[in-house]
Amino acid sequence: MDTNTQNPISADEIALYDRQIRLWGVQAQENGLGTEIAKNLVLAGIGSLTIQDDLTVTEEDLASQFFISEENIGMNRAEAALPAVQRLNPRVKLATVITPILAIAPEAFTPFSLIIATDLPFATLSTINTSCRFFNKPFYAGCTYGFYGFIFADLIQHTYLIEREKSNVPTKIGPETTTRKIITSTTKKADNGKTIEVVTKEEIYSPLILANTSPLPAETLKNRRRKLHVTPLLSCLRALSDFQSTTSRLYPSHTSGPDLQLFTSLVTDKHKELQLPPETLRSEFLRAFLQNLGAELAPVTAMLGGQLAQDVINVIGGREQPIQNFCCFDGDSSIGPVYSLHPIFEPLELEKDVLASGSYGMMNGNGVGGSTVVETNGTSNGLGNGHTSGSIEIL
């Protein structure tokens, strides 16, 4: 019996695979986070994937990702990974780009609808984010440091649907928070007879360069108990950003006296700027963070890669509340709080001032990362409400 006739592809499956997703540079070979994101997006059912990487496979790469093997040593990493990526999902159309990521002009972002940058210096992340904003492209960043890591999202302006059982309290149209508003509210009947409310919401976002210097939400700063629960990882990440811009080096050394002194001073200043209690910044946490820099742990990359990829899928489908906007992951304490970090003034006005002053910084070559662009085109995918036209780049 013809199995294709017996089990035809459903309409939802056809729509799902109509997504055209391009993955630029899973330089992900040295970058397990990029590999995890790529794997999850391919398994989710993207239509096409282009992997960008200009480096060659080394022995060190074999320990950090699962798309290559020993026989690939010396090959271009993107081309070496292609067969293994293809086996994950034979229906995905694959291609490679071996041009160095820093040689790719910002205009190259225009065909895509969503960019993801992984394990790059903060200055490079900010520059990519700025290019995305110039071309109105949503942006994600993700980095891991041993037990620690973060996900940042700048979707610029994003509309999505929430479905929930209708309550007796009427939904108010208008602002819900400083970054979110309710646009519409409708109802429908579920198969079980219950009334389901379909709420359309809109979120506005800030670029990384502003979020990285913005205060915590007012509701947190006004409540000492909440401030006590803010992870010191946030202060450490901001200090790491300043360390990179001050020294032009990727990480401080936990065995260098001058590095320890400089980083301790930076993180103490950042903790004060965030108005957090000094007792929450403990020396043992700083020591652990510094010792984890430059390390990569598979469970952490799997956790963050899965979370980021799932958020991307929801965003493309226009469903569910996306990350807003900075998720800190502490694998040692098994926590992953999300902080909404925005300027206290109107973001667009400050962004104009920053752009005019040219203070966004330039993309630099400090550190190694990968880049993945996922491009999606379609009308419906079974995951959302038809908002499937888009593209994703992982750097």
N, C-alpha and C positions, 0 to 999 in steps of 0.2 A: 504494500500500500504506500502511496506517496505521502510521506510525512508532512510535506509542505501543504498538501491539500487538507490533510487531517487536522493540522494545527496552524492555521493561517495567522500571520502577525496581526495583532489587534490594531484598531485605529489609534489608541493611546500609545502603543509601542511605536507605530510609524511616526506619530507626532513627536514622541520622545527622541527618536534618533534623527529627527530633522534638525536638531540643534547643531549648529556648526561652531565647534569650540576649538580655538587654536591655542596651543601651549608653546610659549616661547621660553626656551632655555630652562629646562630642568637642568640647570647647572646643578641641579638637583642631584647630580651624581655625587657631589661632595656635600650635598645639602639634603639631608634626610627629610626635612620638612617639605621641601618642594616635591620630593618623590612621593610622599604620602598624599599631598594635595592632588598631584597628577593622577595617582592611582585611584583615588576616590572619585575624581571627576570623570575619568574614563569609565569606571564601573557604573557610574550613575547614568551613562548613556549619552555621551556627547557625540556629535556628528563627525567632526574633523579635529585633528590635533597636530599642531606643528611644534616640534621641540627645538629650541635654540640653545646651542652650547658650542663654544669655540675651543674648549680645552680637551685634552686627551685623557684617557683612562689611566690611572695609576693604581698601585697596590693599595694605597690608603682608601681609594674610592670603594674598594670591594667590601669594606667593613661597614659602610654607612648607607648603602642602598641595595635594592634587590633587582634592579633592571639590568645589571651587567655581571659578568663572570670573569674569571682569570684569563680566559682566552681573548677577552676584549682589551687587555692592557695594550696601550699604544694607539688605539683607535680613537676617533672623535667620540666624545661621550654621548652626544645626542644620537649619532648614527648607531652606536653600540647598543643604546637602550631601546631603539625602535622595535626590534623583533619581540622583546619581552613585553613592551607596552601593547603591541598589537595582539599578543596572545590573551591579554586581559579582556579584550573586547574586539573580536574580528570585524565588527561592523563600523568601527571608528576609522576614518580615513586619516592616515598619518603622513607627516612630512617633517623635514628637518631644516634648520637654519644654523649655519656655523659662523655667521658674522658676530664679532664681539659685541656684547650688549651695549657697551659704552660708545660703540661706533654707530649705533642705530639712532637716527634722528627722532626727536619727539613726534614729528609728523607721522611716524610709523604707527603711532597709537590710534590714529584716526579710524582704521577699519574695524577696530575692536570696541567692545562695549564695557569691558571690565578688566582691570589690571590687578594682578597679584604680585607683590614683590616679597621675596623671602631671603632672610639671613644676609642682609646688606647693611652697611653703615647707615646711621640715621641721616646724614647729609645726603646720601644717595637716595634713600627712601623719600626724603622731602622733595628732592629734585624731580623724581619720577611722579610723585603725587602732584607737584605743581604742573608738570606737563599734562597729566591727566585732567586737571582742572581747566587748563587752557582749551582742551578739546572736549570738555564735559564728559569725561569718562570716569565712572566709579572706580575706586581704588581700595585694595586691601594690602596690608603689610603684615608679615609674620616673621618672628625670629625666635630661636631657642638658644638657651645657654645652660646646658646640662639639665638640672632639675627645673630650670626656670624658663619662662618665655612670655611672649605677648602676641596678641592679634590686634591690629588697628584697622578700622574701617572708615573710609570717607566716601560715602555714596552720593555726596553733594546734595541731592534732593531725591528722595525715594518714596514712591507710593506703593502700598501693599494692602492686602486684605487679611482681616482676622475674622474667623468664624467661631461663634460661641453660642451657647444656649441662651436664649433671650431671658433677661431678668425682669423683675418688676420695676426696676429703676430705669427711666428713659435715658438713652444715650444723648448727650449734649454735643451738638455740632460746634466745632471751634477748637481753640487751643486746649491741649491736655497737659502738656509740659512746656518748658521753654524751647524745646526742639521738636515737639510732636503735636500735630493737630488732627482732629477727626474731620473728614471731609463729607462722608455720606454714611448713612445707616439704613439698610434694608433688611427684610426678613424673608425666610423661605421655610417650607415644611420639610422636615427630614423624613426618611422612610419609616421611622418609629413613631411618627406623629408629632414629635416635639417641634417647637418653633425655634429656628436657628437665625440668629442675627448675623448679618454680613456687614462688617464695618470697614470702611476704607479710611486708611490713615496715611499721613505724610510725615516723613522725618527730614530734618535738615541737618547737615553735617559741617564740620570744620576740618581744614587741612591739617596734616600732621605738624607742620611748623607752628601752628597756633595751638593745637591740642596739647603739644608737648610743653607749653608754657602757661597753659590755662589753669585756673583754680579748680578745686573740687566743687561739686554742686553745693549750692547754698544750704540745702537741707542736711548735708553732711557736716559742713563747717559749723553749723549752729548747734550741733548735737555732739557733745564730747564722747558719748558712748559709741557713736558711729565713727568718730575720728580714731578711736582706739582700735577699731577693727579694720582700718585701712591698711593694706599690706605695705610694708616698707619696700617691697619690690618696686613700687611706683617711683619712689625717691631714687632707688638704685638705677633704674632705667634712665631717668632724666640725668643723673650724674654721669652715666656711661655716655650719653649723647654729648654732654659738655666735654668729657674727657677726650672723645674722638675729635671734636672740633678744636680743642686746645692743643692737643699733641700730634694730630694727624696720624694717630695709631689706633688700631682696632680695639685692643683690650689693654687694661693695666695688668701688670704682673703682681700676683699675690706674694711674690718673694722679693719684690723690689721696695726698699724703704721709701724712696721718693714717690713711686707710684702709689703706695699705700697712703702716704701723707696727702698727696693731691686728691686721690679719690675720696678719702674720708672727709676732707674739707668740702669737696663738691657735693657729696651726698648729704652732709649736714646742712649745707645751704639750701639744697632742694627740699629737704624735709621741713625746714623752717618756712620756705616759700609756700609750701602746701598747707602750712598752719597745723601740722600734725604734732601730737605730744612727743617730746624728745625721748621719753622712756620706751616708745615703740620702735626706735631705731637702735637695735642691739648689736654689739660688736660681733657676736657669733653669727648673726644673719649676714653682716657685711663680709665676714670671712668666708662663709659658705658661698655667697654670690660670686665673690672674686675667684674662688677655687673652681667654680663651675664654668667660668667664661672660657669659650673655645672648645668645650666638651659637647658631645651630642649623645643623647639617650633615646633609644628607640621608643620606649613607652611614652615619652614626652612628645616626640615628633608625631607619633601616631595619634595621640590625644588632640594636639593642636591642629594637626593636618586634617583630622576628621571633622573637628568643629568648624574650621574655616571653610572646608569644602561644603559642608552641609549648609552653612550660612550663604555661600555663593549660590547653591542650588535654590534655596528659598528666595533669594533676591531675584534671580533670573525668573523664577516662577511668580514673583510678586505676592508671595505668601509669608505670613508670620513676621513677628518683630525681628528685625536684623540687629546685629551687634551695634550698640550705640555707646561709645565708639572705641573704647580702649579696654581690652580684656587682659588682665595680668594672670599668668598661670604660675603657681608655686607648687611644684610636684612634691616637694618635701613635706608641705603641710596639707596637700590635697585640696587646694582651693583655687578658684578661678573667677574672682570678682570682676565685674564689668563697671567701669567708671565713665560717666558722661562728662567729657572734658571739653569745654567750650569757653571762648572769651566772654567776659562779662558785658561787653559791648557788642554791637551788631557786627557779626563776623565779616560780612562782605566789605564793609567800610575799611576794616583793618587790613583785609586781604589786599585791597587796592593800594593802601599805603605801603605794605610790604613789597608788593610787586613793583611799585614805583621806585622804591629804594634799592631794588636789586638784591635784597638780603636773603633770598631763598637759598643761596649757595649753589655750587656747581657739583655735578655728578663726579665722583672720584673713584679711583680704583682700589681704595683701601678695603681689603677683605674679599671674600669669595662668596658669590651667591649664584642663584639661578634665575631664569626668567621664564614665566609661563603666561602665554596669552590665550585665553579661551574665547572664541568667537561663537556666538549662538544666533541662529536665524531660524525663525519658525513662527507659527501662529498659535500653537498650543502643544503642551508636552505632557499632559497628564499630571504634572506636578504643581501647576499654578493656574493663572487665569488668562494665559495667552501672552504675557509679557516675557517672551523668550528671545526677542531680538537683542543681542548683546555680545560682548567679547571679554575675555579674561586674560590677563597677562601676569605670569608669576616670575618675578625677577629674583 
